[in-house]
């Protein structure tokens, strides 16, 4: 535990890259200015692990060698990922496949749409017409700036490769929410471009998915797939952690500790609880990762890592040498 005096201030600085900016496109990060925020007495003592996570991000964001993998513009795509709870001054950036459904339920209750998490119908959670969760992109430029500067901001990450496996299983194998476009539109598009054995007639395989994600020219397919790509693009592309100064970064692997901490830091732990986490569900499964990557060429795995290296380094995940060498 590290204690800070009541007078100590934290400086929130915002870096703005021009890379990737489209002509005429307005990026909200251009308007973000340095702001000073004095930590309230209740937040003067913060467990070292959460401080270290934020410090790791700050250092990685300054690493010139990682610049293309760590920086992104705060465009409408990013603002669409951030959900707002004005009542309690909270911003939550959605990073699919890391328990986001449960966090959405927490915010839905806080916003007053339903009295308790148990009473929220599953089909309402992801229906943005009914769930009462405004996106940050729905506000004016000035309102966006105010919220980015003053609200409690957080998101959750997990091992990048394990998240990709989860996305593949959820969208192309099991598809529990019955979203047929993943199998009927997106999968055939990936197979047409990336399957090596043209006589192979099986549905999309993880190898096809890896080859698509690791292709430096993947963006032309991304544009065709639209917002469905949120399930497998990088955390950097989703939440802009080098441009937006988040208050806490939670890790899926330590969610049992991180969820209560986030609720406490946001000042809402007396109002709502994070849903019960089934035992073992958040533990990193190296055996599963090895099984999914078995038979995929080292070249394809290295290209995949090259794309997601920023996520590994920003959030302290170990480089998967057991797959790369």
C-alpha positions, -999 to +999 in steps of 0.1 A: +000+000+000+013+035-009-001+065+010-002+100-005-007+133+013-039+151+009-021+179-009-006+156-036-018+162-071-019+139-100-013+154-134-034+140-162-018+147-195-031+140-229-010+130-259-025+135-294-011+116-324-018+128-359-012+093-373-043+077-388-062+110-391-084+111-421-088+144-440-115+165-426-121+141-397-124+157-363-108+140-334-119+149-299-084+142-285-073+174-302-092+194-276-081+176-245-059+198-223-038+189-192-060+189-161-051+187-125-072+167-101-066+166-064-073+131-051-101+130-025-092+117+010-110+084+003-086+077-026-053+087-010-044+051-004-044+029-035-030-006-037+003-007-055-008-030-083-033-005-097-007+023-095+018+001-113-007-007-141-012+030-148+025+037-146+032+008-171+007+024-195+023+058-191+058+044-199+046+023-228+028+053-243+061+072-242+080+044-260+087+056-295+092+020-307+056+012-298+040+045-310+022+029-340+008+001-317-001+022-287-016+055-300-049+061-318-072+090-323-102+095-300-125+092-330-162+084-330-153+047-331-137+051-296-165+073-283-191+047-293-173+022-271-176+044-239-208+041-219-219+070-196-234+071-161-240+108-154-257+102-121-224+088-106-199+104-130-186+072-145-173+063-180-169+026-189-151+016-221-164-016-236-138-043-244-157-074-255-149-108-242-138-098-207-170-098-188-185-066-203-221-079-200-218-079-162-204-043-161-232-031-184-257-046-160-240-027-131-243+006-151-279-001-161-289-004-125-269+027-115-287+047-143-320+036-128-334+016-158-338-015-135-339-018-097-314-047-096-291-068-118-312-099-114-342-081-129-325-071-162-336-094-191-307-107-210-320-094-243-321-059-230-284-057-219-271-053-254-301-035-268-290+001-268-326+014-274-338-002-242-309-005-217-307+032-208-269+034-214-259+065-234-227+064-254-202+092-250-205+099-288-241+110-282-230+142-264-217+175-278-180+182-281-180+203-250-199+177-230-176+150-241-145+170-230-161+177-196-168+140-190-134+128-202-117+153-179-137+149-147-154+114-146-141+082-131-130+061-162-122+024-164-120-007-186-111-043-183-084-063-202-073-099-204-045-119-221-048-107-257-046-141-274-070-157-249-095-130-257-092-137-294-099-174-287-130-164-267-142-141-295-137-168-321-156-194-300-184-169-291-190-156-326-181-184-350-186-216-330-213-213-304-229-180-312-252-181-282-269-148-289-279-160-324-261-134-346-261-153-379-241-126-397-209-138-381-212-172-398-230-163-429-213-130-439-181-124-420-168-160-419-171-165-457-153-132-463-124-143-442-123-178-457-123-164-493-092-143-487-072-163-461-078-200-465-048-216-480-064-250-489-091-240-514-105-276-515-112-274-477-150-271-473-153-268-435-165-236-419-142-210-406-112-224-386-091-205-360-062-206-384-082-186-410-091-161-382-055-157-371-043-151-407-069-124-411-061-106-379-023-108-385-025-094-421-011-059-421-038-051-448-067-064-427-084-030-427-102-033-460-121-063-446-126-045-413-144-017-432-168-043-447-175-059-413-183-026-396-187-024-359-187-062-355-149-060-354-151-047-318-149-083-306-113-087-319-096-054-325-070-042-301-077-026-267-058+004-281-082+008-310-112+003-287-103+026-257-074+048-267-055+043-233-026+066-244-050+095-252-076+091-224-063+089-189-082+061-172-086+060-134-084+022-131-075-007-155-090-040-143-077-074-154-100-103-162-075-127-145-078-109-111-115-098-115-124-112-081-102-085-065-105-058-093-143-057-095-149-047-058-119-023-060-134-005-091-168-002-074-152+012-043-130+037-062-160+048-082-179+054-050-207+030-058-198-001-037-227+007-013-252+008-042-245-022-064-224-054-064-206-071-093-224-104-101-210-135-086-180-148-106-181-186-112-149-203-098-120-206-122-137-188-150-112-159-151-080-180-147-056-178-177-056-212-195-022-218-212-032-253-222-063-240-241-041-213-258-016-240-269-044-262-282-059-235-304-026-224-319-015-260-325-007-265-362-007-227-371+025-216-387+050-196-366+049-170-393+012-164-389+015-164-351+043-139-352+023-116-375-006-118-351+017-109-322+031-080-341-004-066-344-013-071-307+022-064-292+009-030-280-018-047-259+007-071-244+031-044-234+007-017-223-011-040-199+018-062-187+010-095-204+039-118-210+050-123-245+039-158-256+073-172-264+060-207-261+040-200-293+065-178-312+097-198-310 
